[in-house]
């Protein structure tokens, strides 16, 4: 065997080992719950550097994981951990499983578009149907969001405030859909956008908007609650994604 053949073989062996290590790491992180369903994998360039593999080898590894159902890949958005697969002897996945996968893999822009459709309607229902326990939870989330010390904590309680409002609609289908959507807030892409866009001034504005929404709910003024929430979501979308013509 020539020196060139040995060098080529060593390169291929190193690439194969890097690809194998990459697949094992991702599968291990998923199995141990370190990366939960919907988690966005690191960027391809970061994985290339970490494992010393070529772009072609990396994409073959990701394709293998995709074929096994471990991850979901979206062109232009990245790769995401797929929801757990059913046992081999189990029934075919329900249509809702496919929907959950799509929601977890959706972009922040898509999530915001859906929120603009369903949340104003949900808050109208909440204004009519909320009970004392619902109002207590809503006020608790509002207070916790206002005392949050960092962006991550604020983002959590901001999300819980919106979840508690939708929960007060008493529409179980709407609640399940929204809770699944809210899980995308844990995505690195979403947190990156929030950290980049959430200035102290904007946070104060969001808090003022939250108070007006809760006040309208407390007054059971469905129309005012809808308008306040819609204005809030439009501002959040603009701050996250920039002005839009839609």
Number of C-alpha atoms within 10 A of each C-alpha: 5 7 8 9 10 11 11 12 12 12 13 14 12 15 18 16 15 21 23 14 14 21 17 13 12 18 17 13 13 20 13 9 10 11 18 17 22 24 23 24 19 12 11 15 12 11 16 19 11 11 17 17 22 16 14 10 17 24 15 13 19 22 16 14 20 17 11 11 14 22 28 25 18 13 6 6 13 16 21 25 26 26 20 15 12 10 8 7 6 8 8 10 10 8 8 10 14 12 13 18 20 16 20 25 27 17 17 18 13 11 18 18 14 13 20 17 11 14 22 22 20 25 32 24 23 27 25 17 15 22 14 9 9 18 19 12 17 23 17 16 22 22 16 17 24 19 11 15 10 10 17 15 15 19 20 17 21 21 17 21 23 22 20 23 27 29 25 26 23 17 14 12 8 16 19 14 16 21 17 15 20 19 15 23 19 16 18 14 16 17 16 11 14 18 14 11 17 17 13 10 9 14 16 13 14 19 18 13 17 21 16 17 24 22 16 21 25 20 13 18 17 22 16 19 26 22 16 21 25 20 13 21 20 17 17 18 19 14 17 20 14 10 11 8 3 4
